[in-house]
Amino acid sequence: MAVTDAQNPLVGETTCGTLLQKLQEIWDEVGESDEERDKMLLQIEQECLDVYKRKVEQAAKSRAQLLQALSDAQLELSTLVSALGDKSFGGIPEKALGTIKEQLAAIAPALEQLLKQKEERVKEISDVQSQIQKICGEIAGNASEQTSAPVDESDLSLKKLDEYQVKLQELQKEKSDRLHEVLEFVSTVHDLCAVLGMDFFSTVTEVHPSLDDSMGVQSKSISNDTLMRLAKTVSALKEDKKQRLHKLQDLATQLIDLWNLMDTPEEERRLFDHVTCNISASVDEVTVPGALALDLIEQAEVEVERLDQLKSSRMKEIAFKRQVELEEIFARAHIEIEPEAAREKIMGLIDSGNVEPAELLADMDNQIAKAKEEAHSRKDILDRVEKWMSACEEESWLEDYNRDENRYNASRGAHLNLKRAEKARILVNKIPGMVDALVAKTRAWEEDRGMSFSYDGVPLLAMLDEYAMLRQEREEEKKRLRDQKKFGEQQHTEQEAIFGSRPSPARPSGTKKVVGPRANGGANGTPRRLSLNANQNGSRSAAKDGRRDSMRVAAPANYVAISKEDAASHVSGTDPVPASP
């Protein structure tokens, strides 16, 4: 029975006292000595102290860990608050109340909230930094080499985020401006390539492959290098356009000159309207696609070369055409030339080959220009000569009209002749003033030019001097006839007074002389313009001496023809022209 109780010592609740009592019973039963018993009790007490000590140490360690966790949590909490810059965060306990675990439990929600906020802020800043780095890489031209930069978690404040966002907005604006500039460059390159007839795709992709139209707008390169190369490309294309336009305008000018030279028909000229339409256009005005293509310029060059060759074969015809123009200018200006000699000289120059066709034509054009200038300087005097000759014709007609005894008869056209006579008398009274003004103009012209003013080879001043003398002689003759008539009438009156009046014999009946209006002619049918010689419009094959003898001035009926040699003797730079009485 005792053995059974020893084997099952735990009956009911086991405590340290029951165990000690049981141990005493066992010792009593065994017969342990007191020394052994004290020794064993000391050992048991030591072992109990060791257990308590271990438990205390474990508890102290656990407390230290909780305190460290609390300290770390408080430090992390303050760090997060500082990093996030949210000093007004209201989730932090104001005072440390309660046990350590209670304090940890109080801090945990705020810490969890701040960690979540930190994670979100880091993500926002990281996204903004990524966009900034991407745009910077696009501007620098190394977007593919960019790596994401770590976020500085020591400053996650809203102010820092705003700074990044402001910088991002600035870069986005710069990117937009650069993209707009790139698109403008690309559009300019497209327009220039169209005008120059060049391949736009190959031209623009040489600058950067992303500039192709098939690529999206946002994917186009906006780097400094791309902008610089685009600017150089545009500058080169503009310079090429300028040079091609200048060359095309030179070709167009040559074409027009050659067409005018050879009287090219309008149908043939229209074939090159696309060349000549830009002859006076500025660089910016040429916008038609293909207007400055190389094949078009080559086509114009070939046509100019063809016309140059054709011009050489038609040189005589063209030169004689220039000579005819020159002769017509001299004829209208009443300047005498030697056309046959000039034509022979042209033939000799062309046949000899000693002069370039272009030089010969340029020389003839220069002669034509000088002839036009000479004709222009003579125009005022020639107009006055024309008016003077017209007045002389009217004067001649008036003399014939005044000699007609039947001019007042009621014949057909008599009233027209009467009106013409009234106008002719007014015009004739102006002749002396016309002559004086013409002499003054002619002398001023000669002093300015240092040469004599000739009209169809005859000095004009000699003609005017001769006319003035003849007019004076004619007036004297009229006066003599009036005096003679007056003397005859006086004698007739005296005879009637002595012998008495006798009936006048019957006048023979005959055809009445009617003076009608005449155009461009004098009384004896002389032409109203002076001519140098009798065959001015006919052959000029007479010898030089013979021509001098035949050069007489055909003037109105009240004028006298004089030769060049005789006219020269009447020219006087100082003697005034005799005025008409």
Backbone torsions as a table, in degrees:
resi	resn	phi	psi	omega
1	MET	NA	-42.3	176.7
2	ALA	-64.3	-38.0	178.2
3	VAL	-65.2	-38.9	-179.5
4	THR	-64.4	-42.1	178.6
5	ASP	-66.1	-33.1	178.7
6	ALA	-69.5	-36.7	-179.9
7	GLN	-72.1	-26.6	179.5
8	ASN	-120.3	73.5	-173.4
9	PRO	-73.0	-24.7	-174.8
10	LEU	-89.1	98.7	176.0
11	VAL	-122.5	113.8	-173.9
12	GLY	82.3	-146.4	-176.2
13	GLU	-84.7	129.0	-179.2
14	THR	-93.2	128.0	176.9
15	THR	-133.7	172.1	179.3
16	CYS	-62.6	-37.1	-179.5
17	GLY	-67.1	-44.8	178.7
18	THR	-63.7	-39.5	179.0
19	LEU	-66.2	-38.6	179.3
20	LEU	-68.1	-39.9	178.1
21	GLN	-63.7	-42.2	178.7
22	LYS	-63.2	-39.1	179.0
23	LEU	-64.9	-36.6	178.6
24	GLN	-65.7	-41.3	179.8
25	GLU	-62.7	-40.0	-179.9
26	ILE	-67.6	-40.4	179.3
27	TRP	-65.5	-40.3	179.6
28	ASP	-63.0	-41.7	-178.5
29	GLU	-67.4	-36.8	-178.4
30	VAL	-79.4	-35.5	-177.8
31	GLY	92.6	38.3	178.8
32	GLU	-71.0	148.3	179.0
33	SER	-78.1	163.8	179.9
34	ASP	-65.5	-35.2	179.7
35	GLU	-62.7	-44.0	180.0
36	GLU	-64.9	-40.1	-179.8
37	ARG	-63.8	-44.2	178.8
38	ASP	-62.4	-40.5	179.3
39	LYS	-61.3	-44.7	-178.5
40	MET	-69.6	-36.8	177.3
41	LEU	-64.9	-41.2	176.2
42	LEU	-61.8	-39.6	179.7
43	GLN	-64.3	-43.5	179.1
44	ILE	-62.6	-41.4	-180.0
45	GLU	-63.3	-37.4	179.9
46	GLN	-68.0	-41.6	178.5
47	GLU	-64.5	-37.8	177.0
48	CYS	-64.3	-40.4	177.0
49	LEU	-62.2	-40.9	178.9
50	ASP	-61.5	-42.4	179.9
51	VAL	-63.4	-45.0	178.7
52	TYR	-61.6	-40.4	-179.6
53	LYS	-62.7	-44.3	179.9
54	ARG	-61.8	-42.1	-179.7
55	LYS	-64.1	-40.6	177.8
56	VAL	-64.3	-43.4	179.1
57	GLU	-61.3	-43.8	179.1
58	GLN	-61.8	-42.1	179.2
59	ALA	-64.2	-40.5	179.6
60	ALA	-65.7	-39.9	179.0
61	LYS	-65.0	-42.4	178.6
62	SER	-62.9	-40.7	177.5
63	ARG	-62.4	-41.6	179.5
64	ALA	-62.6	-39.9	179.3
65	GLN	-65.4	-40.3	178.7
66	LEU	-65.3	-40.9	177.2
67	LEU	-63.1	-40.3	178.7
68	GLN	-65.3	-41.6	178.3
69	ALA	-62.7	-40.6	178.4
70	LEU	-64.1	-42.5	179.3
71	SER	-64.1	-44.5	178.1
72	ASP	-61.5	-41.5	-179.5
73	ALA	-64.3	-42.1	178.7
74	GLN	-65.3	-40.1	178.6
75	LEU	-64.9	-45.3	179.3
76	GLU	-63.3	-37.3	179.4
77	LEU	-63.3	-46.8	179.3
78	SER	-66.1	-37.6	178.1
79	THR	-63.1	-43.6	179.4
80	LEU	-63.8	-43.0	179.1
81	VAL	-61.1	-42.0	179.3
82	SER	-66.8	-43.5	-178.6
83	ALA	-66.3	-41.0	-179.2
84	LEU	-77.7	-14.7	177.7
85	GLY	69.3	21.8	-178.3
86	ASP	-103.7	80.4	-177.4
87	LYS	-73.2	-16.0	-178.6
88	SER	-95.3	17.6	-179.6
89	PHE	-64.5	128.4	-172.8
90	GLY	-100.4	7.9	-177.1
91	GLY	-89.5	0.4	-177.2
92	ILE	-90.7	130.7	177.8
93	PRO	-62.3	140.8	-177.6
94	GLU	-72.8	-44.9	-177.8
95	LYS	-127.1	152.6	179.2
96	ALA	-81.2	98.1	-179.4
97	LEU	-115.2	145.6	176.5
98	GLY	88.0	-174.9	179.8
99	THR	-72.2	175.2	-179.0
100	ILE	-62.8	-45.4	-179.0
101	LYS	-64.6	-34.4	177.5
102	GLU	-66.2	-39.3	177.7
103	GLN	-65.0	-41.5	177.0
104	LEU	-62.7	-41.2	180.0
105	ALA	-64.9	-32.4	-180.0
106	ALA	-72.7	-34.0	-178.4
107	ILE	-79.3	-30.8	-171.8
108	ALA	-53.0	-47.0	-178.9
109	PRO	-61.3	-43.8	179.8
110	ALA	-63.7	-41.1	180.0
111	LEU	-64.3	-41.8	179.3
112	GLU	-63.6	-41.0	179.6
113	GLN	-64.6	-43.3	-179.9
114	LEU	-67.6	-37.1	177.2
115	LEU	-63.2	-39.8	177.7
116	LYS	-65.4	-41.7	178.1
117	GLN	-65.0	-38.3	177.2
118	LYS	-62.1	-43.6	-179.3
119	GLU	-60.6	-43.2	179.0
120	GLU	-65.4	-41.6	-179.0
121	ARG	-65.9	-40.7	177.7
122	VAL	-60.0	-42.2	-179.8
123	LYS	-63.8	-42.7	179.5
124	GLU	-62.3	-48.6	-179.1
125	ILE	-63.9	-39.7	179.7
126	SER	-62.3	-41.4	178.2
127	ASP	-62.6	-44.7	179.7
128	VAL	-64.1	-42.7	179.2
129	GLN	-63.3	-37.5	179.2
130	SER	-63.0	-43.7	178.4
131	GLN	-64.6	-40.4	178.1
132	ILE	-61.4	-46.7	-179.5
133	GLN	-63.8	-36.0	-180.0
134	LYS	-65.7	-46.8	179.5
135	ILE	-65.6	-41.4	177.1
136	CYS	-60.4	-39.4	177.5
137	GLY	-65.7	-38.1	177.8
138	GLU	-65.4	-39.8	178.7
139	ILE	-68.0	-39.9	-179.6
140	ALA	-77.4	-18.0	179.0
141	GLY	87.8	15.4	179.4
142	ASN	-131.8	48.5	-175.9
143	ALA	-63.6	-33.3	-177.7
144	SER	-72.0	-18.8	-177.5
145	GLU	-93.1	-0.8	-176.0
146	GLN	-76.5	137.3	175.3
147	THR	-117.1	151.4	-177.6
148	SER	-69.9	130.0	-179.8
149	ALA	-86.3	143.2	179.1
150	PRO	-66.5	149.9	-179.5
151	VAL	-84.9	134.0	176.4
152	ASP	-77.7	103.3	-175.1
153	GLU	-79.7	-1.8	178.4
154	SER	-78.0	-18.7	179.2
155	ASP	-137.3	96.3	179.3
156	LEU	-116.0	26.5	-175.4
157	SER	-72.2	162.1	176.0
158	LEU	-64.0	-31.6	177.4
159	LYS	-61.8	-44.2	178.5
160	LYS	-64.9	-40.9	177.9
161	LEU	-62.6	-40.1	177.9
162	ASP	-63.8	-39.4	178.0
163	GLU	-60.4	-45.5	177.7
164	TYR	-61.9	-40.7	-178.7
165	GLN	-67.8	-38.7	176.1
166	VAL	-62.3	-44.4	177.8
167	LYS	-62.6	-39.3	178.2
168	LEU	-63.9	-41.5	178.4
169	GLN	-63.5	-40.6	177.1
170	GLU	-61.9	-44.5	179.0
171	LEU	-66.5	-36.9	177.7
172	GLN	-64.9	-39.4	176.4
173	LYS	-64.5	-43.9	177.5
174	GLU	-61.6	-39.9	177.7
175	LYS	-63.3	-42.7	178.4
176	SER	-61.8	-44.2	178.3
177	ASP	-62.6	-43.6	179.9
178	ARG	-65.0	-40.3	179.9
179	LEU	-64.5	-41.0	176.9
180	HIS	-62.3	-41.5	178.7
181	GLU	-65.1	-41.0	178.3
182	VAL	-63.0	-44.1	-179.6
183	LEU	-64.2	-37.1	176.6
184	GLU	-65.0	-43.5	177.2
185	PHE	-60.3	-45.9	-178.6
186	VAL	-62.8	-41.6	177.6
187	SER	-63.2	-41.3	178.2
188	THR	-63.7	-42.9	177.3
189	VAL	-61.2	-39.7	179.2
190	HIS	-62.2	-46.7	-179.7
191	ASP	-64.7	-43.3	-179.4
192	LEU	-65.4	-41.6	178.5
193	CYS	-63.3	-37.0	178.7
194	ALA	-64.2	-45.6	-179.7
195	VAL	-65.9	-39.6	-177.1
196	LEU	-83.4	-5.5	-179.7
197	GLY	70.1	32.4	-178.8
198	MET	-103.7	161.8	179.7
199	ASP	-79.5	112.8	-177.6
200	PHE	-66.2	-41.9	-175.3
201	PHE	-60.6	-49.1	-178.2
202	SER	-67.7	-34.1	-179.1
203	THR	-67.5	-44.9	-174.0
204	VAL	-79.5	-30.6	179.1
205	THR	-75.6	-18.1	172.9
206	GLU	-66.2	-29.9	177.2
207	VAL	-72.6	-51.8	176.6
208	HIS	-162.6	135.5	-177.1
209	PRO	-61.2	-25.6	-176.7
210	SER	-75.9	-5.9	-176.4
211	LEU	-84.7	1.9	177.8
212	ASP	-66.3	147.7	-178.8
213	ASP	-63.9	-25.8	-178.5
214	SER	-71.1	-18.7	179.0
215	MET	-81.3	150.1	178.0
216	GLY	-66.2	157.7	-177.7
217	VAL	-63.4	-43.0	-175.8
218	GLN	-72.0	-14.7	-178.5
219	SER	-93.1	0.8	-179.1
220	LYS	-75.3	145.7	-179.4
221	SER	-70.2	134.2	178.4
222	ILE	-122.2	21.5	-175.4
223	SER	-70.6	162.7	177.7
224	ASN	-60.3	-40.1	-179.9
225	ASP	-63.8	-41.3	179.4
226	THR	-64.6	-45.2	178.6
227	LEU	-61.8	-42.1	179.8
228	MET	-63.9	-43.7	-179.8
229	ARG	-69.0	-35.7	175.7
230	LEU	-63.6	-44.0	178.9
231	ALA	-61.2	-41.6	178.0
232	LYS	-64.7	-40.5	179.9
233	THR	-63.6	-45.1	179.2
234	VAL	-62.6	-42.8	179.3
235	SER	-62.3	-43.1	179.5
236	ALA	-64.8	-41.2	179.3
237	LEU	-66.6	-39.5	177.9
238	LYS	-64.7	-41.0	177.9
239	GLU	-65.0	-40.7	176.6
240	ASP	-62.6	-40.8	178.5
241	LYS	-63.9	-42.4	179.5
242	LYS	-62.1	-45.7	-179.8
243	GLN	-65.5	-41.9	179.4
244	ARG	-65.3	-40.5	178.5
245	LEU	-63.7	-42.5	178.4
246	HIS	-61.2	-43.1	179.4
247	LYS	-65.8	-41.8	-179.7
248	LEU	-66.4	-38.5	178.2
249	GLN	-66.3	-38.2	174.6
250	ASP	-61.4	-43.9	178.6
251	LEU	-64.7	-41.0	178.9
252	ALA	-63.0	-40.6	177.5
253	THR	-63.2	-43.5	177.2
254	GLN	-62.4	-41.0	179.2
255	LEU	-60.9	-48.1	-178.6
256	ILE	-62.5	-42.2	178.3
257	ASP	-62.1	-43.5	180.0
258	LEU	-68.5	-38.9	177.0
259	TRP	-61.6	-46.7	179.6
260	ASN	-64.6	-34.9	-179.1
261	LEU	-66.2	-39.6	-174.5
262	MET	-107.7	12.8	178.0
263	ASP	51.5	50.3	178.8
264	THR	-65.0	134.2	-179.3
265	PRO	-64.1	156.5	-176.2
266	GLU	-64.0	-33.2	-179.6
267	GLU	-61.7	-40.7	179.6
268	GLU	-71.9	-31.7	179.0
269	ARG	-69.4	-34.4	-177.5
270	ARG	-62.9	-23.0	179.4
271	LEU	-63.7	-19.0	-178.2
272	PHE	-119.5	28.1	175.6
273	ASP	-61.3	-33.3	179.5
274	HIS	-68.2	-14.2	176.6
275	VAL	-94.1	-47.1	-175.0
276	THR	-78.1	-16.4	-177.2
277	CYS	-66.6	-20.2	-178.5
278	ASN	-106.0	21.4	-173.5
279	ILE	-66.6	-29.7	-179.8
280	SER	-118.1	13.4	-177.6
281	ALA	-79.8	149.4	173.6
282	SER	-84.2	171.0	-177.5
283	VAL	-61.1	-42.3	-177.3
284	ASP	-71.8	-21.1	-177.8
285	GLU	-80.1	-16.3	-179.4
286	VAL	-87.1	105.7	-177.5
287	THR	-129.5	-1.9	-177.4
288	VAL	-72.0	130.1	178.8
289	PRO	-58.2	133.0	178.2
290	GLY	79.3	5.0	-176.7
291	ALA	-65.4	-25.7	-178.5
292	LEU	-123.2	31.8	178.8
293	ALA	-68.2	151.5	-177.3
294	LEU	-63.9	-38.0	-179.0
295	ASP	-66.1	-32.3	177.0
296	LEU	-67.8	-41.9	178.2
297	ILE	-65.0	-41.1	178.2
298	GLU	-63.5	-37.7	177.6
299	GLN	-62.2	-43.7	178.0
300	ALA	-64.7	-39.7	178.3
301	GLU	-62.4	-42.4	179.2
302	VAL	-63.0	-40.9	-179.7
303	GLU	-66.8	-40.4	177.9
304	VAL	-63.3	-42.1	178.6
305	GLU	-63.4	-40.0	179.3
306	ARG	-64.7	-43.7	-179.9
307	LEU	-67.8	-34.0	176.3
308	ASP	-61.7	-44.3	177.7
309	GLN	-64.3	-40.4	178.9
310	LEU	-66.6	-35.2	178.9
311	LYS	-64.0	-38.8	179.8
312	SER	-62.5	-38.2	-179.2
313	SER	-73.8	-23.5	-179.1
314	ARG	-108.0	26.6	-173.1
315	MET	-63.4	-44.3	-178.0
316	LYS	-62.6	-43.8	-179.8
317	GLU	-61.8	-42.5	-179.0
318	ILE	-68.4	-42.2	-179.6
319	ALA	-64.5	-41.9	179.1
320	PHE	-66.7	-32.1	175.9
321	LYS	-64.2	-40.9	176.0
322	ARG	-63.7	-41.0	-178.9
323	GLN	-64.5	-39.7	177.6
324	VAL	-62.4	-42.1	177.6
325	GLU	-61.6	-41.4	179.2
326	LEU	-64.6	-42.4	179.7
327	GLU	-64.7	-38.2	179.5
328	GLU	-65.2	-38.6	177.9
329	ILE	-63.3	-45.5	179.0
330	PHE	-64.9	-37.0	-179.7
331	ALA	-66.3	-43.5	178.5
332	ARG	-65.1	-31.4	179.1
333	ALA	-87.6	1.7	179.8
334	HIS	57.2	43.1	175.7
335	ILE	-107.4	126.4	-177.1
336	GLU	-83.4	132.2	177.9
337	ILE	-133.0	176.4	176.8
338	GLU	-111.3	85.2	-174.9
339	PRO	-64.3	-36.9	-177.8
340	GLU	-64.5	-42.4	179.5
341	ALA	-64.4	-39.3	179.2
342	ALA	-64.9	-40.1	179.4
343	ARG	-66.7	-40.3	178.0
344	GLU	-63.7	-38.0	178.5
345	LYS	-64.8	-41.4	178.4
346	ILE	-62.4	-45.3	179.0
347	MET	-59.5	-42.9	-178.7
348	GLY	-64.8	-40.4	179.4
349	LEU	-65.5	-41.9	-178.7
350	ILE	-68.6	-43.8	-177.6
351	ASP	-68.1	-33.8	-178.1
352	SER	-72.9	-27.8	-178.6
353	GLY	72.7	13.7	-178.4
354	ASN	-82.0	-7.6	-178.4
355	VAL	-129.1	141.8	177.6
356	GLU	-72.2	141.2	178.4
357	PRO	-55.1	-41.0	-178.8
358	ALA	-64.9	-37.8	179.1
359	GLU	-67.1	-40.7	179.5
360	LEU	-62.7	-46.4	-179.7
361	LEU	-65.8	-37.9	177.9
362	ALA	-63.7	-39.9	177.8
363	ASP	-64.4	-40.9	179.3
364	MET	-68.3	-37.9	176.3
365	ASP	-63.0	-36.8	176.5
366	ASN	-65.3	-40.8	176.3
367	GLN	-62.5	-41.5	179.7
368	ILE	-63.8	-41.5	179.2
369	ALA	-62.8	-43.4	178.0
370	LYS	-65.6	-38.7	178.6
371	ALA	-63.6	-41.2	177.4
372	LYS	-63.8	-39.3	177.9
373	GLU	-64.8	-40.7	178.2
374	GLU	-64.4	-43.3	-180.0
375	ALA	-64.1	-37.5	179.0
376	HIS	-65.6	-38.0	179.8
377	SER	-69.3	-24.9	-178.5
378	ARG	-92.4	-8.4	-170.6
379	LYS	-59.6	-45.9	-177.6
380	ASP	-61.0	-43.6	-179.5
381	ILE	-68.5	-41.0	-179.9
382	LEU	-64.0	-37.8	176.7
383	ASP	-62.5	-39.6	177.6
384	ARG	-67.8	-38.0	176.6
385	VAL	-62.4	-41.1	178.9
386	GLU	-60.3	-45.4	179.1
387	LYS	-65.2	-38.0	179.6
388	TRP	-64.1	-45.3	-179.9
389	MET	-65.2	-38.5	177.2
390	SER	-63.8	-38.9	176.9
391	ALA	-66.2	-36.6	177.8
392	CYS	-63.9	-39.2	177.6
393	GLU	-63.6	-42.4	177.7
394	GLU	-65.1	-36.3	177.3
395	GLU	-63.7	-42.5	178.3
396	SER	-63.8	-42.8	179.2
397	TRP	-64.0	-39.1	-179.3
398	LEU	-64.3	-37.9	177.5
399	GLU	-63.2	-44.5	177.1
400	ASP	-62.0	-39.8	-178.6
401	TYR	-66.1	-40.7	-179.4
402	ASN	-68.7	-27.5	178.8
403	ARG	-79.1	-11.9	-178.9
404	ASP	-81.6	115.0	-177.8
405	GLU	-72.4	-18.8	-177.3
406	ASN	-100.5	19.5	-174.2
407	ARG	-67.8	-21.9	-178.9
408	TYR	-95.9	1.0	178.6
409	ASN	-68.9	154.2	-177.9
410	ALA	-81.6	63.6	178.5
411	SER	-96.0	169.9	-178.6
412	ARG	-67.6	128.6	178.5
413	GLY	83.3	4.7	-177.6
414	ALA	-65.0	-37.2	-178.8
415	HIS	-67.9	-32.0	177.1
416	LEU	-68.3	-41.8	178.0
417	ASN	-64.3	-35.0	179.6
418	LEU	-64.7	-44.2	177.7
419	LYS	-64.3	-40.2	179.7
420	ARG	-65.1	-38.0	-179.5
421	ALA	-63.3	-39.2	179.4
422	GLU	-62.9	-44.7	179.0
423	LYS	-66.9	-37.1	-178.8
424	ALA	-65.1	-39.1	179.7
425	ARG	-63.0	-40.0	178.6
426	ILE	-64.2	-41.8	-178.6
427	LEU	-69.1	-39.6	-178.9
428	VAL	-64.4	-35.8	179.1
429	ASN	-65.7	-20.5	179.4
430	LYS	-88.3	-8.8	-175.1
431	ILE	-59.1	-46.8	-179.7
432	PRO	-57.0	-42.4	177.5
433	GLY	-64.8	-38.5	176.1
434	MET	-58.9	-46.0	-177.0
435	VAL	-65.3	-43.7	179.8
436	ASP	-61.4	-45.4	179.6
437	ALA	-64.5	-39.0	-179.9
438	LEU	-66.5	-39.8	177.6
439	VAL	-63.4	-44.0	-179.6
440	ALA	-63.2	-44.2	179.0
441	LYS	-62.7	-42.4	-177.4
442	THR	-66.3	-43.1	180.0
443	ARG	-65.3	-40.1	177.6
444	ALA	-63.0	-40.2	178.9
445	TRP	-63.4	-43.8	-178.5
446	GLU	-67.0	-38.5	178.4
447	GLU	-66.7	-37.1	-179.7
448	ASP	-71.6	-36.7	-176.8
449	ARG	-93.2	-19.8	-177.8
450	GLY	69.8	31.2	-179.5
451	MET	-153.3	163.0	-178.3
452	SER	-81.1	142.7	177.1
453	PHE	-89.7	112.5	-178.7
454	SER	-105.9	144.5	176.5
455	TYR	-117.5	106.4	-174.9
456	ASP	54.8	40.6	175.3
457	GLY	90.2	-6.9	-178.7
458	VAL	-109.5	131.7	177.6
459	PRO	-57.9	128.5	-175.4
460	LEU	-66.8	-38.4	179.2
461	LEU	-62.0	-35.9	176.9
462	ALA	-64.6	-41.1	177.8
463	MET	-62.2	-42.6	-178.9
464	LEU	-69.2	-40.1	176.5
465	ASP	-61.0	-45.2	-179.9
466	GLU	-62.5	-41.9	179.9
467	TYR	-63.8	-41.3	-179.4
468	ALA	-63.4	-42.5	178.8
469	MET	-65.5	-43.6	-179.5
470	LEU	-65.4	-36.5	178.0
471	ARG	-65.6	-39.4	177.8
472	GLN	-65.1	-43.1	178.0
473	GLU	-61.9	-38.9	-179.0
474	ARG	-67.1	-38.6	177.3
475	GLU	-64.7	-40.0	177.5
476	GLU	-64.5	-38.7	178.2
477	GLU	-64.6	-40.9	177.7
478	LYS	-61.4	-42.3	179.6
479	LYS	-63.8	-40.1	178.8
480	ARG	-64.4	-41.8	179.0
481	LEU	-66.2	-37.4	177.6
482	ARG	-65.0	-42.8	178.7
483	ASP	-63.7	-41.4	179.8
484	GLN	-63.9	-41.7	179.9
485	LYS	-65.4	-40.7	179.7
486	LYS	-64.4	-39.7	178.9
487	PHE	-65.6	-40.3	178.8
488	GLY	-65.1	-41.2	178.6
489	GLU	-65.1	-36.1	178.9
490	GLN	-65.4	-42.0	177.7
491	GLN	-64.4	-39.9	-179.9
492	HIS	-64.0	-37.3	178.7
493	THR	-67.0	-41.1	179.1
494	GLU	-64.8	-40.0	178.8
495	GLN	-64.6	-40.1	178.4
496	GLU	-64.6	-37.2	178.5
497	ALA	-65.6	-33.3	-178.5
498	ILE	-82.0	-49.2	-172.3
499	PHE	-99.9	-10.2	-176.2
500	GLY	90.1	161.3	-177.0
501	SER	-80.1	142.9	177.6
502	ARG	-120.5	146.1	177.7
503	PRO	-64.8	138.5	-179.7
504	SER	-72.5	143.4	179.8
505	PRO	-61.7	152.9	-179.5
506	ALA	-65.7	135.9	179.7
507	ARG	-77.6	137.2	-179.7
508	PRO	-65.6	137.1	178.5
509	SER	-75.6	139.9	-179.3
510	GLY	-164.7	-177.6	-178.9
511	THR	-74.8	131.7	177.8
512	LYS	-73.2	142.0	176.7
513	LYS	-86.1	119.3	-178.3
514	VAL	-108.9	125.3	176.9
515	VAL	-96.7	109.1	-178.6
516	GLY	-102.9	168.9	178.2
517	PRO	-66.2	132.5	179.0
518	ARG	-119.3	144.9	179.1
519	ALA	-113.8	130.0	173.5
520	ASN	59.8	41.4	177.4
521	GLY	-163.8	154.5	176.9
522	GLY	-91.8	-163.6	-176.6
523	ALA	-67.4	-35.2	-178.7
524	ASN	-103.8	21.0	174.2
525	GLY	78.6	22.2	179.2
526	THR	-75.3	146.4	179.4
527	PRO	-70.2	154.3	-176.7
528	ARG	-78.2	-18.8	177.8
529	ARG	-100.0	144.5	175.6
530	LEU	-72.3	147.5	175.2
531	SER	-126.9	146.8	-176.0
532	LEU	-70.2	-41.2	-177.3
533	ASN	-150.5	173.6	-173.9
534	ALA	-68.5	-29.4	-177.2
535	ASN	-113.6	41.3	-176.9
536	GLN	-62.9	-39.9	-179.5
537	ASN	-92.4	3.1	179.3
538	GLY	-108.6	-143.9	-176.8
539	SER	-75.1	144.2	176.2
540	ARG	-113.5	35.6	-173.9
541	SER	-89.5	0.5	-179.5
542	ALA	-68.7	157.6	179.1
543	ALA	-67.4	159.4	-175.3
544	LYS	-61.0	-42.9	179.5
545	ASP	-66.3	-38.7	178.9
546	GLY	-65.3	-36.3	179.1
547	ARG	-65.4	-39.5	178.6
548	ARG	-61.4	-38.2	179.7
549	ASP	-70.2	-31.0	-175.2
550	SER	-89.9	-9.8	-178.8
551	MET	-76.3	92.9	176.0
552	ARG	-121.4	148.5	-176.6
553	VAL	-90.7	118.2	175.8
554	ALA	-85.2	111.5	-175.5
555	ALA	-115.2	176.2	174.4
556	PRO	-61.4	173.6	-173.9
557	ALA	-62.4	-22.5	180.0
558	ASN	-97.3	24.1	-178.3
559	TYR	-129.5	159.4	-178.5
560	VAL	-118.8	134.5	178.7
561	ALA	-79.8	138.2	178.2
562	ILE	-132.4	152.5	177.4
563	SER	-83.3	170.4	178.5
564	LYS	-60.9	-42.8	-177.2
565	GLU	-65.7	-40.8	179.7
566	ASP	-69.6	-37.6	-178.5
567	ALA	-65.4	-35.1	-177.8
568	ALA	-63.3	-31.4	-177.5
569	SER	-73.1	-15.6	-179.1
570	HIS	-94.6	-8.8	-177.2
571	VAL	-76.4	129.0	178.1
572	SER	-139.8	124.7	-177.6
573	GLY	-76.4	-16.7	-175.5
574	THR	-115.7	-28.6	-176.8
575	ASP	-71.0	130.5	178.9
576	PRO	-74.0	156.8	177.3
577	VAL	-77.4	130.2	-179.4
578	PRO	-60.7	130.6	-179.1
579	ALA	-77.9	151.1	178.3
580	SER	-75.1	137.1	-180.0
581	PRO	-67.4	NA	NA
